[in-house]
Amino acid sequence: MKTTDDELVAKAMELSGIREQTALLNEGLKALIEKAARQRLSNPGGTLPELHEVRRRRS
């Protein structure tokens, strides 16, 4: 699995300032994992269709 888009790698190196492909890949994977973890935390998902509406007090 050594196929990479050379233009994409060059652009990422330019923007990040990272010059080694291995370090660039590691940082990219870390960023992808952090993004996915944030999305997972902010959207836990799931539904409870059998749950009845909770009565609320009027203030």
TIRO-2110 file (N, C-alpha, C; in Angstrom, 1 decimal):
// TIRO-2110
0.8, -1.2, 0.0, N, 1, A
0.0, 0.0, 0.0, CA, 1, A
0.9, 1.2, 0.0, C, 1, A
1.6, 1.4, -1.1, N, 2, A
2.5, 2.6, -1.2, CA, 2, A
2.1, 3.5, -2.2, C, 2, A
0.8, 3.5, -2.6, N, 3, A
0.3, 4.4, -3.6, CA, 3, A
-0.2, 5.7, -2.9, C, 3, A
0.4, 6.8, -3.3, N, 4, A
-0.1, 8.1, -2.8, CA, 4, A
-0.2, 9.1, -3.9, C, 4, A
-1.0, 10.1, -3.7, N, 5, A
-1.2, 11.1, -4.7, CA, 5, A
-0.1, 12.1, -4.5, C, 5, A
0.8, 12.2, -5.4, N, 6, A
2.0, 13.1, -5.3, CA, 6, A
1.6, 14.5, -5.1, C, 6, A
0.6, 15.0, -5.8, N, 7, A
0.2, 16.4, -5.7, CA, 7, A
-0.4, 16.7, -4.4, C, 7, A
-1.2, 15.7, -3.9, N, 8, A
-1.8, 15.8, -2.5, CA, 8, A
-0.7, 15.9, -1.4, C, 8, A
0.3, 15.0, -1.6, N, 9, A
1.4, 15.0, -0.6, CA, 9, A
2.2, 16.3, -0.7, C, 9, A
2.4, 16.8, -1.9, N, 10, A
3.2, 18.1, -2.0, CA, 10, A
2.4, 19.2, -1.4, C, 10, A
1.1, 19.3, -1.6, N, 11, A
0.3, 20.4, -1.1, CA, 11, A
0.3, 20.3, 0.4, C, 11, A
0.1, 19.1, 1.0, N, 12, A
0.1, 18.9, 2.4, CA, 12, A
1.5, 19.3, 3.0, C, 12, A
2.5, 19.0, 2.4, N, 13, A
3.9, 19.4, 2.9, CA, 13, A
4.0, 20.9, 2.9, C, 13, A
3.5, 21.5, 1.8, N, 14, A
3.6, 23.0, 1.7, CA, 14, A
2.8, 23.6, 2.8, C, 14, A
1.6, 23.2, 3.0, N, 15, A
0.8, 23.8, 4.0, CA, 15, A
1.2, 23.6, 5.4, C, 15, A
1.7, 22.3, 5.7, N, 16, A
2.0, 22.0, 7.1, CA, 16, A
3.5, 22.3, 7.4, C, 16, A
4.3, 22.4, 6.5, N, 17, A
5.7, 22.6, 6.8, CA, 17, A
6.5, 21.3, 7.1, C, 17, A
5.8, 20.2, 7.1, N, 18, A
6.4, 18.9, 7.4, CA, 18, A
7.1, 18.4, 6.1, C, 18, A
8.4, 18.0, 6.2, N, 19, A
9.1, 17.6, 5.0, CA, 19, A
9.3, 16.1, 4.8, C, 19, A
9.0, 15.4, 5.8, N, 20, A
9.1, 13.9, 5.7, CA, 20, A
7.8, 13.3, 5.5, C, 20, A
7.7, 12.4, 4.5, N, 21, A
6.4, 11.8, 4.2, CA, 21, A
5.8, 11.0, 5.3, C, 21, A
6.7, 10.3, 6.0, N, 22, A
6.2, 9.4, 7.2, CA, 22, A
5.6, 10.3, 8.3, C, 22, A
6.3, 11.4, 8.6, N, 23, A
5.8, 12.3, 9.6, CA, 23, A
4.5, 13.0, 9.1, C, 23, A
4.5, 13.3, 7.9, N, 24, A
3.3, 13.9, 7.3, CA, 24, A
2.1, 12.9, 7.4, C, 24, A
2.3, 11.7, 7.0, N, 25, A
1.3, 10.7, 7.1, CA, 25, A
0.8, 10.5, 8.6, C, 25, A
1.7, 10.4, 9.5, N, 26, A
1.4, 10.2, 10.9, CA, 26, A
0.5, 11.4, 11.4, C, 26, A
0.9, 12.6, 11.1, N, 27, A
0.1, 13.8, 11.5, CA, 27, A
-1.2, 13.8, 10.8, C, 27, A
-1.3, 13.4, 9.6, N, 28, A
-2.6, 13.3, 8.9, CA, 28, A
-3.5, 12.3, 9.5, C, 28, A
-3.0, 11.2, 9.9, N, 29, A
-3.8, 10.1, 10.5, CA, 29, A
-4.3, 10.6, 11.9, C, 29, A
-3.4, 11.2, 12.6, N, 30, A
-3.8, 11.8, 14.0, CA, 30, A
-4.9, 12.8, 13.8, C, 30, A
-4.8, 13.6, 12.8, N, 31, A
-5.9, 14.6, 12.6, CA, 31, A
-7.2, 14.0, 12.2, C, 31, A
-7.1, 13.0, 11.4, N, 32, A
-8.3, 12.2, 10.9, CA, 32, A
-9.0, 11.5, 12.1, C, 32, A
-8.2, 10.9, 13.0, N, 33, A
-8.7, 10.2, 14.1, CA, 33, A
-9.4, 11.2, 15.1, C, 33, A
-8.7, 12.4, 15.3, N, 34, A
-9.3, 13.4, 16.2, CA, 34, A
-10.6, 13.9, 15.7, C, 34, A
-10.6, 14.2, 14.4, N, 35, A
-11.9, 14.7, 13.8, CA, 35, A
-13.0, 13.7, 13.9, C, 35, A
-12.7, 12.4, 13.7, N, 36, A
-13.7, 11.4, 13.8, CA, 36, A
-14.2, 11.2, 15.2, C, 36, A
-13.3, 11.3, 16.2, N, 37, A
-13.6, 11.2, 17.6, CA, 37, A
-14.5, 12.3, 18.0, C, 37, A
-14.2, 13.6, 17.6, N, 38, A
-15.0, 14.7, 17.9, CA, 38, A
-16.4, 14.6, 17.3, C, 38, A
-16.5, 14.1, 16.1, N, 39, A
-17.8, 13.9, 15.5, CA, 39, A
-18.6, 12.8, 16.2, C, 39, A
-17.9, 11.8, 16.6, N, 40, A
-18.6, 10.7, 17.4, CA, 40, A
-19.2, 11.2, 18.7, C, 40, A
-18.4, 12.0, 19.4, N, 41, A
-18.8, 12.6, 20.7, CA, 41, A
-20.0, 13.5, 20.5, C, 41, A
-20.0, 14.3, 19.5, N, 42, A
-21.0, 15.3, 19.3, CA, 42, A
-22.3, 14.7, 18.7, C, 42, A
-22.2, 13.5, 18.2, N, 43, A
-23.4, 12.9, 17.6, CA, 43, A
-23.5, 11.5, 18.0, C, 43, A
-23.9, 11.3, 19.3, N, 44, A
-24.0, 9.9, 19.8, CA, 44, A
-25.0, 9.0, 19.1, C, 44, A
-26.0, 9.6, 18.4, N, 45, A
-27.0, 8.9, 17.7, CA, 45, A
-27.9, 8.1, 18.5, C, 45, A
-28.6, 7.2, 17.9, N, 46, A
-29.6, 6.4, 18.6, CA, 46, A
-30.9, 7.1, 18.8, C, 46, A
-32.0, 6.3, 18.9, N, 47, A
-33.3, 6.8, 19.1, CA, 47, A
-34.0, 6.0, 20.1, C, 47, A
-35.0, 6.5, 20.7, N, 48, A
-35.9, 5.8, 21.6, CA, 48, A
-37.4, 6.0, 21.1, C, 48, A
-37.8, 5.3, 20.1, N, 49, A
-39.2, 5.6, 19.6, CA, 49, A
-40.3, 5.3, 20.6, C, 49, A
-40.0, 4.4, 21.5, N, 50, A
-41.1, 4.1, 22.5, CA, 50, A
-41.1, 5.1, 23.7, C, 50, A
-40.2, 6.0, 23.8, N, 51, A
-40.1, 7.0, 24.8, CA, 51, A
-41.3, 8.0, 24.7, C, 51, A
-42.0, 8.2, 25.8, N, 52, A
-43.1, 9.2, 25.8, CA, 52, A
-42.5, 10.5, 26.1, C, 52, A
-43.2, 11.6, 25.6, N, 53, A
-42.8, 12.9, 25.8, CA, 53, A
-42.8, 13.2, 27.3, C, 53, A
-41.8, 13.9, 27.8, N, 54, A
-41.7, 14.2, 29.2, CA, 54, A
-42.5, 15.5, 29.5, C, 54, A
-43.4, 15.4, 30.5, N, 55, A
-44.1, 16.6, 30.9, CA, 55, A
-43.2, 17.6, 31.6, C, 55, A
-43.3, 18.9, 31.2, N, 56, A
-42.5, 19.9, 31.7, CA, 56, A
-43.3, 20.9, 32.5, C, 56, A
-42.8, 21.5, 33.5, N, 57, A
-43.5, 22.5, 34.3, CA, 57, A
-43.5, 23.8, 33.5, C, 57, A
-44.5, 24.5, 33.7, N, 58, A
-44.6, 25.9, 33.2, CA, 58, A
-44.1, 26.9, 34.2, C, 58, A
-43.2, 27.8, 33.8, N, 59, A
-42.7, 28.7, 34.8, CA, 59, A
-43.2, 30.1, 34.6, C, 59, A
END
